[in-house]
Amino acid sequence: MGGGVAALLHRERHEPGHGYQAAHERGDAQQTGQRPNDHTTRLDLRGDAVALFESALDVSMSGLPRNPQTDAGKAHAAHETLLAELRTHALVIGEVTLTSGAKASYYVDAKRAILRPQGFRALAALLAGHVHELGATAVGGMTMGADPVACAALCGGAPVKVFFVRKQAKAHGLQRRIEGPPLTPDDRCLVVEDVVTTGGSTLAAIEALHDAGHAICGVVSVLDRLAGAGPAIEAAAGAPYLPLTTIDDVYPERNEQ
């Protein structure tokens, strides 16, 4: 632990009536019969003070350099949780018509997984990591597939704006097509989507952002059905496309895309 942390703990131990530790000293003194300033009581509480300070440091100073091994472990756990939630709740077996009009023998309704506590928390953690890696300052995409995905970035603590792209601009009010906090020329947009098949909705969101003069730093989907949309998305965005999962992960035994 650095000298600044040690100095802070030293000061707290020698300043009666100071904050969190003092409150615990008074409570312990009442239970044990020791005086509030008794040195033994303070030493017993040092571990709690260290834990509290380090916890606060982790939350309030998240911009500091990270531990790659810790981050990788958390990301792996979040990915495994997201996969489990998608397999359990999102995969529907049976003939359906996709957004593109094509017929399929199964359907992945990602919202049924990511709008549950476990799935949402896992998605939030993964998205926050991509926001950090890509330097994104805004997250969003075509409503409504992108809506819960973009909001998960905020839940994960990412310091971003969230935006939703309408299929068409409103004919009343502010007549905006891109809803949310106003985007600036300096913003770096991360486009998100729940499920990508042909990529039509994602490509439309990319086009709307480019038409409005906004830069795109990446594209993330919750699941890619591996129908060949990836290269077109990357070409249109001029940025990497990063699916969090693919249909091979969720439904490897299928007989079709």
C-alpha positions as CSV (number, residue, x, y, z in Angstrom):
1,M,0.0,0.0,0.0
2,G,1.3,3.5,-0.9
3,G,2.6,6.1,1.6
4,G,-0.5,8.3,1.1
5,V,-2.8,5.5,2.2
6,A,-0.6,4.7,5.2
7,A,-0.5,8.3,6.2
8,L,-4.2,8.6,6.0
9,L,-4.7,5.5,8.2
10,H,-2.1,6.8,10.7
11,R,-3.9,10.2,10.9
12,E,-7.3,8.5,11.4
13,R,-5.9,6.3,14.3
14,H,-4.7,9.5,16.1
15,E,-7.6,11.8,15.6
16,P,-10.4,11.0,18.1
17,G,-13.9,11.4,16.9
18,H,-13.0,11.1,13.2
19,G,-15.5,9.5,10.8
20,Y,-16.1,5.8,10.2
21,Q,-13.3,4.4,12.5
22,A,-14.2,6.7,15.4
23,A,-17.8,5.5,15.3
24,H,-16.7,1.9,15.5
25,E,-14.3,2.8,18.3
26,R,-17.1,4.2,20.4
27,G,-19.4,1.2,19.6
28,D,-16.7,-1.3,20.6
29,A,-15.8,0.7,23.7
30,Q,-19.4,0.6,24.9
31,Q,-19.5,-3.2,24.4
32,T,-16.1,-4.0,26.0
33,G,-15.8,-1.4,28.6
34,Q,-12.7,0.2,27.0
35,R,-12.3,3.9,26.6
36,P,-13.0,5.2,23.1
37,N,-9.3,6.2,22.7
38,D,-7.9,2.9,24.0
39,H,-5.0,1.8,21.7
40,T,-6.0,-1.9,21.7
41,T,-9.5,-1.0,20.3
42,R,-8.0,1.0,17.5
43,L,-5.6,-1.8,16.5
44,D,-8.5,-4.2,16.3
45,L,-10.2,-1.9,13.8
46,R,-7.3,-1.3,11.5
47,G,-8.2,-4.2,9.2
48,D,-11.7,-2.8,8.8
49,A,-10.4,0.7,8.0
50,V,-8.0,-0.7,5.4
51,A,-10.8,-2.7,3.8
52,L,-13.1,0.3,3.7
53,F,-10.5,2.6,2.2
54,E,-9.4,0.2,-0.4
55,S,-13.0,-0.5,-1.4
56,A,-13.7,3.2,-1.8
57,L,-10.5,3.6,-3.7
58,D,-11.6,0.9,-6.1
59,V,-15.0,2.6,-6.8
60,S,-14.1,6.2,-6.8
61,M,-10.7,6.0,-8.7
62,S,-11.6,3.4,-11.3
63,G,-9.7,5.4,-13.9
64,L,-6.4,4.3,-12.3
65,P,-4.4,1.5,-14.0
66,R,-6.1,-1.9,-13.6
67,N,-4.8,-5.3,-12.8
68,P,-5.0,-7.2,-16.1
69,Q,-5.3,-10.6,-14.4
70,T,-8.2,-9.5,-12.2
71,D,-10.0,-7.8,-15.1
72,A,-9.6,-11.0,-17.2
73,G,-11.0,-13.2,-14.5
74,K,-14.0,-10.9,-14.0
75,A,-14.6,-10.7,-17.8
76,H,-14.5,-14.5,-18.1
77,A,-16.9,-15.0,-15.2
78,A,-19.3,-12.4,-16.8
79,H,-19.0,-14.1,-20.2
80,E,-19.9,-17.5,-18.7
81,T,-22.8,-16.0,-16.9
82,L,-24.1,-14.3,-20.0
83,L,-23.8,-17.5,-22.0
84,A,-25.7,-19.5,-19.3
85,E,-28.5,-16.9,-19.2
86,L,-28.8,-16.9,-23.0
87,R,-28.9,-20.7,-23.2
88,T,-31.5,-20.9,-20.5
89,H,-33.8,-18.0,-21.3
90,A,-33.2,-16.7,-24.8
91,L,-33.1,-19.7,-27.1
92,V,-36.5,-20.7,-28.5
93,I,-36.7,-23.8,-30.7
94,G,-39.4,-23.7,-33.4
95,E,-40.1,-22.1,-36.8
96,V,-40.0,-18.3,-36.8
97,T,-39.7,-15.4,-39.2
98,L,-36.7,-13.2,-38.6
99,T,-36.5,-9.4,-38.9
100,S,-35.0,-9.9,-42.3
101,G,-38.0,-11.9,-43.4
102,A,-36.1,-15.2,-43.6
103,K,-37.5,-18.3,-41.9
104,A,-35.5,-20.2,-39.2
105,S,-36.1,-23.2,-37.0
106,Y,-35.0,-21.4,-33.8
107,Y,-35.0,-17.9,-32.4
108,V,-32.8,-16.0,-30.0
109,D,-34.7,-13.5,-28.0
110,A,-31.8,-11.9,-26.1
111,K,-34.0,-9.6,-24.1
112,R,-35.5,-12.6,-22.3
113,A,-32.0,-13.2,-20.9
114,I,-30.4,-9.7,-20.5
115,L,-33.5,-8.2,-18.8
116,R,-33.0,-10.5,-15.9
117,P,-30.7,-9.6,-13.0
118,Q,-28.0,-12.1,-13.7
119,G,-27.9,-11.5,-17.4
120,F,-28.1,-7.7,-17.1
121,R,-25.2,-7.6,-14.6
122,A,-23.0,-9.8,-16.8
123,L,-23.8,-7.7,-19.8
124,A,-23.1,-4.5,-17.9
125,A,-19.6,-5.7,-16.8
126,L,-18.7,-6.8,-20.4
127,L,-19.9,-3.6,-22.0
128,A,-18.1,-1.4,-19.4
129,G,-14.9,-3.3,-20.3
130,H,-15.3,-2.6,-24.0
131,V,-16.1,1.0,-23.4
132,H,-12.8,1.3,-21.5
133,E,-10.8,-0.5,-24.2
134,L,-12.3,1.4,-27.1
135,G,-12.4,4.8,-25.4
136,A,-16.1,5.3,-26.1
137,T,-17.9,8.3,-24.8
138,A,-21.4,7.4,-26.0
139,V,-23.2,4.0,-26.4
140,G,-26.4,3.3,-28.3
141,G,-28.0,1.9,-31.5
142,M,-31.3,1.2,-33.2
143,T,-34.3,1.1,-31.0
144,M,-35.4,-1.1,-29.5
145,G,-32.9,-3.9,-29.9
146,A,-30.1,-1.6,-28.6
147,D,-32.0,0.0,-25.8
148,P,-31.4,-2.4,-22.9
149,V,-27.8,-3.1,-24.2
150,A,-26.9,0.6,-24.1
151,C,-28.5,1.1,-20.7
152,A,-26.4,-1.8,-19.4
153,A,-23.3,0.2,-20.1
154,L,-24.4,2.8,-17.6
155,C,-25.3,0.1,-15.1
156,G,-21.7,-1.2,-15.4
157,G,-20.4,2.2,-14.4
158,A,-19.2,3.3,-17.8
159,P,-18.8,7.1,-18.0
160,V,-20.8,7.5,-21.2
161,K,-23.9,9.1,-22.7
162,V,-26.6,6.7,-23.9
163,F,-28.5,7.3,-27.2
164,F,-31.3,5.6,-29.1
165,V,-31.6,5.8,-32.9
166,R,-35.2,6.0,-34.2
167,K,-36.1,4.3,-37.4
168,Q,-37.4,7.7,-38.6
169,A,-37.1,11.1,-37.1
170,K,-40.0,12.3,-35.0
171,A,-42.5,14.5,-36.9
172,H,-43.2,16.6,-33.8
173,G,-41.4,18.0,-30.8
174,L,-37.6,18.3,-31.4
175,Q,-37.9,16.2,-34.5
176,R,-34.8,14.2,-33.6
177,R,-33.8,10.9,-35.0
178,I,-31.0,10.3,-32.4
179,E,-32.5,10.6,-28.9
180,G,-30.7,11.1,-25.6
181,P,-28.1,13.6,-24.5
182,P,-26.8,15.7,-27.4
183,L,-23.8,14.1,-29.0
184,T,-20.8,16.4,-29.8
185,P,-18.2,16.2,-32.6
186,D,-15.7,14.9,-30.0
187,D,-17.9,11.9,-28.9
188,R,-16.7,8.4,-29.8
189,C,-19.8,6.3,-30.4
190,L,-20.0,2.6,-29.5
191,V,-22.9,1.1,-31.5
192,V,-24.7,-1.8,-29.8
193,E,-27.3,-4.4,-30.8
194,D,-28.9,-7.4,-29.1
195,V,-28.9,-10.0,-31.9
196,V,-27.3,-9.6,-35.3
197,T,-28.3,-11.8,-38.3
198,T,-28.1,-9.8,-41.5
199,G,-27.1,-6.7,-39.6
200,G,-29.8,-4.5,-41.2
201,S,-30.7,-2.6,-38.0
202,T,-27.0,-2.1,-37.0
203,L,-26.1,-0.8,-40.5
204,A,-29.1,1.6,-40.3
205,A,-27.8,3.0,-36.9
206,I,-24.3,3.4,-38.3
207,E,-25.6,5.3,-41.3
208,A,-27.7,7.6,-39.1
209,L,-24.7,8.4,-36.9
210,H,-22.5,9.1,-39.9
211,D,-25.1,11.3,-41.5
212,A,-25.2,13.3,-38.3
213,G,-21.4,13.7,-38.4
214,H,-20.6,11.4,-35.5
215,A,-17.5,9.1,-35.2
216,I,-17.9,5.4,-34.4
217,C,-15.2,3.6,-32.4
218,G,-16.7,0.1,-32.4
219,V,-19.8,-2.1,-32.7
220,V,-20.8,-4.7,-30.1
221,S,-23.6,-7.2,-30.2
222,V,-24.9,-9.5,-27.5
223,L,-25.1,-12.4,-30.0
224,D,-24.2,-12.9,-33.6
225,R,-26.0,-15.6,-35.5
226,L,-23.0,-16.0,-37.8
227,A,-25.0,-15.3,-41.0
228,G,-22.2,-13.2,-42.5
229,A,-23.0,-9.7,-41.3
230,G,-19.7,-9.1,-39.6
231,P,-17.6,-7.8,-42.5
232,A,-20.3,-5.5,-43.7
233,I,-20.7,-4.0,-40.2
234,E,-17.0,-3.4,-39.8
235,A,-16.7,-1.9,-43.3
236,A,-19.7,0.5,-42.7
237,A,-18.5,1.5,-39.2
238,G,-14.8,1.8,-40.1
239,A,-14.3,0.2,-36.7
240,P,-14.1,-3.3,-35.1
241,Y,-17.1,-5.4,-34.6
242,L,-17.1,-7.4,-31.4
243,P,-19.9,-9.9,-30.7
244,L,-20.0,-10.9,-27.0
245,T,-21.3,-14.4,-28.0
246,T,-22.2,-16.3,-31.1
247,I,-24.8,-18.9,-32.0
248,D,-22.0,-21.5,-31.9
249,D,-21.7,-20.7,-28.2
250,V,-25.4,-20.8,-27.4
251,Y,-26.8,-23.5,-29.8
252,P,-23.9,-25.5,-31.3
253,E,-26.0,-28.5,-32.2
254,R,-28.3,-26.6,-34.6
255,N,-28.6,-27.7,-38.3
256,E,-28.8,-24.2,-39.8
257,Q,-27.7,-20.6,-39.3
